[in-house]
């Protein structure tokens, strides 16, 4: 079909032109028209890091739901918020429980089985805790088996050690989340910390394999420029959620992409007291925004940057579409250029509500007047409704 009358984000500018979709691709030609006046048509959102799926798996700390059902609800939540490609951030951690290797492998297997029916292009990012050299072969085998294409290195040991000494009630909650007694959880923490001398060689060995597999990898929560420099030296070029401006500045100076959380922008600051994503974006130190723990914040963050005068909509929207696609080497999406996948969303120009999401030419979400117009243009669907 040909969508007409809408304002379309294309070639870095908002334009009054039509968008033609055929066989899952953006193309050209005299196809049946659908009037989308009053709407914006924007590239589908590419989310590089989201852990909101954890809430679908464990809606309460001690309650776990079946993984396939959790993936299905995550898929629908992503589609309803304009996400067309999403990486689910699954931990590979010494903590165990929902963040341990056993559970990570279960999620990988479940996602592989669910992917054929998914509305969204769902993928998996492995959040690899650094102090786990004993699981290196197992991690590599899982990455190869399940086709994992994105890994970030985490080191949350300093935070966990501080929590254990200064906030025992919070540490007890961490242990409970892992399904362990506090003493057993503390023993795991100390055992991981005791392996610190093995870690540089362990990470270099992983990096060598990642390079051979041509997968993207980076680091998470870099506290300073020195840490970011260490990771970039071993090849972990993506800086995800740098905690300080110095870490972000070092990354940008070296040409490494910086990812920040969209909720940080929407809330006007980090919930953990770290550097402001909006300040980094205004200073040109942030390349892409990710959902982190809340899918609705992706589109909301782009609009917030516009409303606060930080940047215009084409530039703000590129931080959740074109830029993340480029970071991951996905040349077939992120913009509405001819020949690319038909990944786009339809947004009400006045309310800014997302009323339709199309992924690879397939309807993944419909609502409101836009949904009615699209359904009305499809005889098969119309007859089915009758």
Secondary structure, DSSP 8 states (H G I E B T S, - for coil): -EEESSEEEETTEEEE--EEEETTEEE-S---EEE-TTEEEEE-EEEEEE-THHHHH-SBTTB---HHHHHHHHHHHHHHTTEEEEEEEEEE-TT-GGGSHHHHHHHHHHHHHHGGG-SSEEEEEEEEESS-GGGHHHHHHHHHHHT--EEEEE--HHHHHHHHHH-HHHHHHHHHHTT--HHHHHHHHHHHHTTGGGHHHHHHHHHHHHHHHT-EEEEES--SHHHHHHHHHTT--EEES-SSHHHHHHHHHTT--EEEEHHHHHHTS-TTS---HHHHHHTT---EEE-BT-TTHHHHHHHHHHHTTSS-HHHHHHTTTHHHHHHTT-TTSSS--TTSB--EEEEETTT--EEEEEETTEEEEE-HHHHHHHHHT-HHHHHHH-
